[in-house]
Amino acid sequence: MRLLIFGKQGAGKGTQAVRLAEHFSIPHISTGDMFRSAVREGTEFGRRAKEFMDAGELVPDSVVLGMVRERLARPDAEHGFLLDGFPRTLPQAHGLREVVGEDGLDRVIELAVPTEAVVERISGRRVCADCGATYHVTAPPRQGWGHCDQCGGSQVVQRDDDNELAVRRRLAIYERETAPLADYYADGNLLARVDGVGDPDEVFVRILTAVGGRTSS
Ligand SMILES: [Zn+2]
């Protein structure tokens, strides 16, 4: 099963990706992890990426695609994979098609959640500064904001990145750069648009149904 998943930040993509990869016994290839391991292991494209990052520059698509190619060539990806966080733009999607070939993907999952729902989800998020445990304004720690459930820490705060304005700015970039992937993959009959609102277990069943996997296990 060769899958790709995309969706707005805060749509619950990370959680579903982990479950999907486990369900199909395929590696979950998230862009961040791929970057870190390519740089750490000093692969050809990992070294090139590091040069750009050290210079404070954006890593060009050609280098990112090189890392994807390296990663997909590994034995664990031989019988499938789940790409998460890549491609993020149409040019990257074109590049990916060159790497994996015309029939290189079985299904592309768009996890669809309305903008207002993710704004509420992210801007209401609060994080323990000591241990990283996350809460929501609607679900505070049991003993109140001054006492983290996990570590007892007193600093449960909103991250700078999570303020509403920053969230809306990132969502606007998503609409402009990433949302067009839906039409691109719909043209190739690969797109499975899944409603990401609701209980994560229910969303997971929807995804499995959409990709044609078994829903019994
Ligand atoms: Zn804590």
Boltz pocket constraint, residues with backbone or C-beta under 6 A from the ligand:
constraints:
  - pocket:
      binder: B
      contacts: [[A, 128], [A, 129], [A, 130], [A, 131], [A, 132], [A, 133], [A, 148], [A, 149], [A, 150], [A, 151], [A, 152], [A, 153]]
      max_distance: 6.0
